[in-house]
Amino acid sequence: MGYPPCANPKHCDNSSCCTQGGKYEWPELLGKEGTIAKTLIESENPGLTVVTKAADSTIAVTDFCCNRVLMYVSPGGSVVLPHPRVG
């Protein structure tokens, strides 16, 4: 899956700026199955797209997007650190 078009109209550089008081991180999903976690995050906030990356990915994400949640998963498919967060 590719990244969605980046949205950052307020030129935020941190997750809490993007959500204006809404939820911007999901530490409680660590260890949960990735597809279930993705569905939960996107159902809580339909304006977000979860982008799943392999835990051992060496590809750096350099842009900060208020409409994207980066979620890292293990080879077995469970959510690992860093926990899912807007950005």
C-alpha positions in Angstrom: 0.0 0.0 0.0 1.3 3.5 -0.8 0.9 6.5 1.3 -2.3 8.6 1.0 -1.8 12.2 -0.3 -0.3 14.1 2.6 -2.5 16.6 4.5 -1.0 19.0 6.9 -2.8 22.3 6.4 -1.7 23.8 9.7 1.9 22.8 9.1 2.0 20.7 12.3 5.2 19.0 13.4 3.6 16.9 16.2 0.7 14.5 16.4 -1.4 16.4 19.0 -1.4 19.5 16.7 -3.1 17.5 14.0 -6.0 16.2 16.0 -7.0 19.3 17.9 -7.7 17.5 21.1 -8.7 14.2 19.5 -7.0 10.9 19.8 -3.6 10.8 18.1 -1.9 7.7 19.4 -2.8 4.1 20.2 -0.3 2.5 22.7 -3.0 0.1 23.8 -2.8 -1.7 20.4 0.8 -3.0 21.0 0.8 -6.7 20.6 -2.6 -6.7 18.9 -3.2 -8.2 15.4 -2.3 -5.6 12.8 -5.4 -5.8 10.6 -7.7 -5.5 13.6 -5.7 -2.5 14.9 -5.9 -0.8 11.5 -9.7 -1.3 11.3 -10.1 0.0 14.9 -8.1 3.2 14.2 -9.8 4.0 10.9 -13.2 3.4 12.4 -12.5 5.7 15.3 -11.3 8.4 12.9 -12.4 8.0 9.3 -10.2 10.9 8.2 -7.1 8.8 9.0 -5.4 6.2 6.8 -3.3 3.6 8.6 -0.1 2.8 6.7 1.4 -0.5 7.8 5.2 -0.9 7.7 7.3 -3.9 8.5 9.0 -3.7 11.9 12.4 -4.1 10.3 11.8 -1.5 7.6 14.7 0.7 6.8 12.7 3.1 4.7 12.5 6.4 6.4 9.3 8.5 6.4 10.3 12.1 6.1 7.1 13.9 5.7 4.6 14.6 8.5 1.0 14.0 7.6 -2.0 14.7 9.7 -4.2 12.2 7.8 -1.8 9.2 8.3 -1.1 6.8 11.1 2.1 4.8 10.8 1.8 1.4 12.3 4.7 -1.1 12.5 4.0 -4.8 12.6 6.1 -7.9 13.3 6.7 -10.7 10.8 3.8 -12.5 12.7 1.5 -9.5 12.1 1.2 -8.0 15.5 1.7 -4.3 16.3 5.1 -3.4 17.7 7.0 -0.3 18.9 6.8 2.5 18.1 3.1 2.4 18.8 0.6 3.7 16.2 0.6 7.5 16.0 -0.6 10.2 13.7 2.2 11.5 11.5 
